[in-house]
Amino acid sequence: MLSRSGREAGAILLAAYQLGCRYDAWQEHFKYEFWLNALAQCGKTLADFLQPLPTNKELPWDNIDTLVPKSYLLKEYEKALQ
């Protein structure tokens, strides 16, 4: 979920922390309901992050300069889908 989010990730992380999420990489400490509540507090749902990402809009990581033009990556993506 966080890898597909943008600037809202900070608010979601803060809300989860304030709800008591700690050591969530450890299965015995993961609190699924807390994360759902954190998302709700930020006006998001888990489904918001499961949708296909639109290629015609700016993506959260577009500000990172990979030295490869986005147009080239989109052409390669389209070729891969064929």
mmCIF file of the C-alpha atoms, coordinates in Angstrom:
data_MODEL
# 
_entry.id   MODEL 
# 
loop_
_atom_site.group_PDB 
_atom_site.id 
_atom_site.type_symbol 
_atom_site.label_atom_id 
_atom_site.label_alt_id 
_atom_site.label_comp_id 
_atom_site.label_asym_id 
_atom_site.label_entity_id 
_atom_site.label_seq_id 
_atom_site.pdbx_PDB_ins_code 
_atom_site.Cartn_x 
_atom_site.Cartn_y 
_atom_site.Cartn_z 
_atom_site.occupancy 
_atom_site.B_iso_or_equiv 
_atom_site.pdbx_formal_charge 
_atom_site.auth_seq_id 
_atom_site.auth_comp_id 
_atom_site.auth_asym_id 
_atom_site.auth_atom_id 
_atom_site.pdbx_PDB_model_num 
ATOM 1  C CA . MET A 1 1  ? 0.000   0.000   0.000   1.00 0.00 ? 1  MET A CA 1 
ATOM 2  C CA . LEU A 1 2  ? 2.660   2.497   0.959   1.00 0.00 ? 2  LEU A CA 1 
ATOM 3  C CA . SER A 1 3  ? 4.699   1.776   -2.159  1.00 0.00 ? 3  SER A CA 1 
ATOM 4  C CA . ARG A 1 4  ? 1.730   2.831   -4.294  1.00 0.00 ? 4  ARG A CA 1 
ATOM 5  C CA . SER A 1 5  ? 0.923   5.996   -2.388  1.00 0.00 ? 5  SER A CA 1 
ATOM 6  C CA . GLY A 1 6  ? 2.207   9.515   -2.744  1.00 0.00 ? 6  GLY A CA 1 
ATOM 7  C CA . ARG A 1 7  ? 2.438   12.345  -0.274  1.00 0.00 ? 7  ARG A CA 1 
ATOM 8  C CA . GLU A 1 8  ? -0.516  10.973  1.685   1.00 0.00 ? 8  GLU A CA 1 
ATOM 9  C CA . ALA A 1 9  ? 1.730   8.165   2.953   1.00 0.00 ? 9  ALA A CA 1 
ATOM 10 C CA . GLY A 1 10 ? 3.090   10.429  5.683   1.00 0.00 ? 10 GLY A CA 1 
ATOM 11 C CA . ALA A 1 11 ? -0.367  11.161  7.070   1.00 0.00 ? 11 ALA A CA 1 
ATOM 12 C CA . ILE A 1 12 ? -1.290  7.474   6.946   1.00 0.00 ? 12 ILE A CA 1 
ATOM 13 C CA . LEU A 1 13 ? 1.899   6.455   8.754   1.00 0.00 ? 13 LEU A CA 1 
ATOM 14 C CA . LEU A 1 14 ? 1.391   9.105   11.420  1.00 0.00 ? 14 LEU A CA 1 
ATOM 15 C CA . ALA A 1 15 ? -2.228  8.067   11.970  1.00 0.00 ? 15 ALA A CA 1 
ATOM 16 C CA . ALA A 1 16 ? -1.211  4.402   12.248  1.00 0.00 ? 16 ALA A CA 1 
ATOM 17 C CA . TYR A 1 17 ? 1.525   5.284   14.724  1.00 0.00 ? 17 TYR A CA 1 
ATOM 18 C CA . GLN A 1 18 ? -0.871  7.360   16.813  1.00 0.00 ? 18 GLN A CA 1 
ATOM 19 C CA . LEU A 1 19 ? -3.287  4.422   16.865  1.00 0.00 ? 19 LEU A CA 1 
ATOM 20 C CA . GLY A 1 20 ? -0.562  2.208   18.297  1.00 0.00 ? 20 GLY A CA 1 
ATOM 21 C CA . CYS A 1 21 ? 1.046   0.501   15.311  1.00 0.00 ? 21 CYS A CA 1 
ATOM 22 C CA . ARG A 1 22 ? 4.572   -0.574  16.220  1.00 0.00 ? 22 ARG A CA 1 
ATOM 23 C CA . TYR A 1 23 ? 6.833   -3.327  14.898  1.00 0.00 ? 23 TYR A CA 1 
ATOM 24 C CA . ASP A 1 24 ? 4.258   -4.139  12.233  1.00 0.00 ? 24 ASP A CA 1 
ATOM 25 C CA . ALA A 1 25 ? 6.751   -6.119  10.186  1.00 0.00 ? 25 ALA A CA 1 
ATOM 26 C CA . TRP A 1 26 ? 6.492   -8.714  12.937  1.00 0.00 ? 26 TRP A CA 1 
ATOM 27 C CA . GLN A 1 27 ? 3.353   -10.739 12.349  1.00 0.00 ? 27 GLN A CA 1 
ATOM 28 C CA . GLU A 1 28 ? 2.545   -11.029 16.045  1.00 0.00 ? 28 GLU A CA 1 
ATOM 29 C CA . HIS A 1 29 ? 2.471   -7.210  16.322  1.00 0.00 ? 29 HIS A CA 1 
ATOM 30 C CA . PHE A 1 30 ? 0.612   -6.388  13.097  1.00 0.00 ? 30 PHE A CA 1 
ATOM 31 C CA . LYS A 1 31 ? -2.817  -4.857  13.734  1.00 0.00 ? 31 LYS A CA 1 
ATOM 32 C CA . TYR A 1 32 ? -4.816  -4.901  10.509  1.00 0.00 ? 32 TYR A CA 1 
ATOM 33 C CA . GLU A 1 33 ? -7.769  -3.031  12.018  1.00 0.00 ? 33 GLU A CA 1 
ATOM 34 C CA . PHE A 1 34 ? -5.495  -0.204  13.167  1.00 0.00 ? 34 PHE A CA 1 
ATOM 35 C CA . TRP A 1 35 ? -4.231  0.271   9.620   1.00 0.00 ? 35 TRP A CA 1 
ATOM 36 C CA . LEU A 1 36 ? -7.776  0.294   8.255   1.00 0.00 ? 36 LEU A CA 1 
ATOM 37 C CA . ASN A 1 37 ? -8.666  2.938   10.852  1.00 0.00 ? 37 ASN A CA 1 
ATOM 38 C CA . ALA A 1 38 ? -5.603  4.991   9.897   1.00 0.00 ? 38 ALA A CA 1 
ATOM 39 C CA . LEU A 1 39 ? -6.655  4.853   6.259   1.00 0.00 ? 39 LEU A CA 1 
ATOM 40 C CA . ALA A 1 40 ? -10.192 5.893   7.176   1.00 0.00 ? 40 ALA A CA 1 
ATOM 41 C CA . GLN A 1 41 ? -8.882  8.838   9.206   1.00 0.00 ? 41 GLN A CA 1 
ATOM 42 C CA . CYS A 1 42 ? -7.049  9.992   6.083   1.00 0.00 ? 42 CYS A CA 1 
ATOM 43 C CA . GLY A 1 43 ? -10.077 9.529   3.835   1.00 0.00 ? 43 GLY A CA 1 
ATOM 44 C CA . LYS A 1 44 ? -8.678  6.462   2.089   1.00 0.00 ? 44 LYS A CA 1 
ATOM 45 C CA . THR A 1 45 ? -9.565  2.803   1.769   1.00 0.00 ? 45 THR A CA 1 
ATOM 46 C CA . LEU A 1 46 ? -7.406  -0.165  0.911   1.00 0.00 ? 46 LEU A CA 1 
ATOM 47 C CA . ALA A 1 47 ? -9.206  -0.370  -2.438  1.00 0.00 ? 47 ALA A CA 1 
ATOM 48 C CA . ASP A 1 48 ? -7.820  3.071   -3.345  1.00 0.00 ? 48 ASP A CA 1 
ATOM 49 C CA . PHE A 1 49 ? -4.364  1.520   -3.548  1.00 0.00 ? 49 PHE A CA 1 
ATOM 50 C CA . LEU A 1 50 ? -5.395  -1.568  -5.506  1.00 0.00 ? 50 LEU A CA 1 
ATOM 51 C CA . GLN A 1 51 ? -6.613  0.269   -8.594  1.00 0.00 ? 51 GLN A CA 1 
ATOM 52 C CA . PRO A 1 52 ? -4.466  0.318   -11.731 1.00 0.00 ? 52 PRO A CA 1 
ATOM 53 C CA . LEU A 1 53 ? -2.243  3.375   -11.858 1.00 0.00 ? 53 LEU A CA 1 
ATOM 54 C CA . PRO A 1 54 ? -3.143  5.743   -14.696 1.00 0.00 ? 54 PRO A CA 1 
ATOM 55 C CA . THR A 1 55 ? -0.284  6.268   -17.125 1.00 0.00 ? 55 THR A CA 1 
ATOM 56 C CA . ASN A 1 56 ? -1.619  9.609   -18.359 1.00 0.00 ? 56 ASN A CA 1 
ATOM 57 C CA . LYS A 1 57 ? -1.374  11.307  -14.945 1.00 0.00 ? 57 LYS A CA 1 
ATOM 58 C CA . GLU A 1 58 ? 1.564   12.270  -12.791 1.00 0.00 ? 58 GLU A CA 1 
ATOM 59 C CA . LEU A 1 59 ? 2.670   9.389   -10.595 1.00 0.00 ? 59 LEU A CA 1 
ATOM 60 C CA . PRO A 1 60 ? 3.972   9.830   -7.040  1.00 0.00 ? 60 PRO A CA 1 
ATOM 61 C CA . TRP A 1 61 ? 7.528   9.011   -8.082  1.00 0.00 ? 61 TRP A CA 1 
ATOM 62 C CA . ASP A 1 62 ? 7.633   11.092  -11.276 1.00 0.00 ? 62 ASP A CA 1 
ATOM 63 C CA . ASN A 1 63 ? 9.750   13.698  -9.506  1.00 0.00 ? 63 ASN A CA 1 
ATOM 64 C CA . ILE A 1 64 ? 12.628  11.187  -9.269  1.00 0.00 ? 64 ILE A CA 1 
ATOM 65 C CA . ASP A 1 65 ? 15.002  11.631  -12.189 1.00 0.00 ? 65 ASP A CA 1 
ATOM 66 C CA . THR A 1 66 ? 15.944  8.172   -13.437 1.00 0.00 ? 66 THR A CA 1 
ATOM 67 C CA . LEU A 1 67 ? 17.690  9.588   -16.527 1.00 0.00 ? 67 LEU A CA 1 
ATOM 68 C CA . VAL A 1 68 ? 15.227  7.551   -18.610 1.00 0.00 ? 68 VAL A CA 1 
ATOM 69 C CA . PRO A 1 69 ? 12.394  9.561   -20.192 1.00 0.00 ? 69 PRO A CA 1 
ATOM 70 C CA . LYS A 1 70 ? 8.892   8.647   -19.079 1.00 0.00 ? 70 LYS A CA 1 
ATOM 71 C CA . SER A 1 71 ? 7.821   8.475   -22.725 1.00 0.00 ? 71 SER A CA 1 
ATOM 72 C CA . TYR A 1 72 ? 10.333  5.680   -23.313 1.00 0.00 ? 72 TYR A CA 1 
ATOM 73 C CA . LEU A 1 73 ? 9.145   3.765   -20.255 1.00 0.00 ? 73 LEU A CA 1 
ATOM 74 C CA . LEU A 1 74 ? 5.529   4.089   -21.391 1.00 0.00 ? 74 LEU A CA 1 
ATOM 75 C CA . LYS A 1 75 ? 6.398   2.760   -24.864 1.00 0.00 ? 75 LYS A CA 1 
ATOM 76 C CA . GLU A 1 76 ? 8.179   -0.209  -23.295 1.00 0.00 ? 76 GLU A CA 1 
ATOM 77 C CA . TYR A 1 77 ? 5.221   -0.798  -20.986 1.00 0.00 ? 77 TYR A CA 1 
ATOM 78 C CA . GLU A 1 78 ? 2.830   -0.841  -23.958 1.00 0.00 ? 78 GLU A CA 1 
ATOM 79 C CA . LYS A 1 79 ? 5.102   -3.270  -25.822 1.00 0.00 ? 79 LYS A CA 1 
ATOM 80 C CA . ALA A 1 80 ? 5.200   -5.553  -22.785 1.00 0.00 ? 80 ALA A CA 1 
ATOM 81 C CA . LEU A 1 81 ? 1.402   -5.691  -22.701 1.00 0.00 ? 81 LEU A CA 1 
ATOM 82 C CA . GLN A 1 82 ? 1.230   -6.981  -26.285 1.00 0.00 ? 82 GLN A CA 1 
# 
